[in-house]
Amino acid sequence: MKPLEIDSFIVLKVLEVKVIELTDEGKDYAENGAPEFLYVSKMQVGKKVSEKDMEDLVGKKIAVIGKGKAFKQKWIKKDGDQLVRIAENIVDEDKP
């Protein structure tokens, strides 16, 4: 190809293509929902539940990430050593 370019028979251009892909974790969230949504959706409004019970219910990874984000969203609150869901309607804004 270079000799053809040198003799001006062709023009070579370098094209760059950038592809954005979800990580495996991102794909999981897209398919199943964000950790905070999964965490809170397993709770009943107004009913107390222990952090250990929630971890057993949703798994450690979802519990660690989901609990913190659920607090930030004000979907849950702490009542002594228990957690309580205070949001009646939760919306997973990360799910397509």
C-alpha positions as a printed Julia matrix, in Angstrom:
96×3 Matrix{Float64}:
   0.0     0.0    0.0
   2.84    2.39   0.78
   4.25    2.34  -2.8
   0.8     3.24  -4.17
   0.56    6.09  -1.72
   4.05    7.35  -2.59
   3.12    7.41  -6.28
  -0.12    9.28  -5.42
  -2.39    6.49  -6.64
  -4.1     6.28  -3.29
  -4.42    8.31  -0.08
  -4.14    6.47   3.19
  -5.93    7.8    6.26
  -5.69    6.47   9.79
  -9.12    6.02  11.31
  -9.61    5.55  15.02
 -12.68    3.89  16.42
 -13.47    4.18  20.11
 -15.88    1.7   21.6
 -17.4     2.06  25.03
 -18.48   -1.18  26.65
 -19.93   -2.04  30.0
 -17.82   -4.02  32.42
 -19.21   -7.33  33.65
 -20.34   -5.51  36.79
 -22.03   -2.83  34.68
 -23.78   -5.47  32.57
 -25.04   -7.13  35.75
 -26.44   -3.81  37.03
 -28.07   -3.1   33.67
 -29.75   -6.5   33.64
 -30.66   -6.89  37.32
 -30.72   -3.37  38.73
 -28.44   -1.16  40.79
 -27.22   -2.53  44.15
 -29.19    0.02  46.17
 -32.38   -0.88  44.31
 -31.8    -4.61  44.79
 -31.03   -4.07  48.48
 -34.06   -1.94  49.3
 -36.47   -3.92  47.13
 -35.94   -6.89  49.48
 -37.16   -4.81  52.45
 -40.71   -4.03  53.5
 -41.66   -0.44  54.3
 -41.55    0.2   58.05
 -40.36   -3.29  58.96
 -37.07   -3.57  60.87
 -34.4    -5.95  59.62
 -30.82   -6.6   60.7
 -27.85   -5.85  58.48
 -26.82   -9.51  58.78
 -30.22  -10.72  57.57
 -30.01   -8.35  54.61
 -26.5    -9.56  53.77
 -27.74  -13.16  53.87
 -30.67  -12.2   51.65
 -28.88  -10.22  48.93
 -25.26  -11.34  49.24
 -22.27   -9.54  50.69
 -21.32   -7.53  47.58
 -24.82   -6.11  47.04
 -25.2    -5.5   50.78
 -21.98   -3.5   51.08
 -22.57   -1.32  48.02
 -26.36   -1.16  48.18
 -26.69   -0.2   51.84
 -24.46    2.86  51.52
 -26.16    4.11  48.38
 -29.61    3.42  49.85
 -28.72    5.64  52.83
 -27.61    8.39  50.43
 -30.91    8.09  48.52
 -32.76    8.29  51.87
 -34.52    5.02  51.13
 -33.53    3.45  54.45
 -32.6     4.62  57.94
 -30.99    3.12  61.0
 -33.21    2.36  64.01
 -30.97    1.17  66.81
 -29.06   -1.79  65.42
 -31.7    -2.45  62.77
 -32.44   -0.99  59.33
 -35.84    0.29  58.25
 -37.06    1.01  54.74
 -38.62    4.48  54.74
 -39.16    5.01  51.02
 -42.42    3.61  49.74
 -41.6     3.98  46.05
 -38.08    3.39  44.86
 -36.99    3.92  41.29
 -33.91    2.35  39.77
 -32.75    5.27  37.64
 -29.69    3.31  36.45
 -31.68    0.56  34.77
 -32.37    1.15  31.07
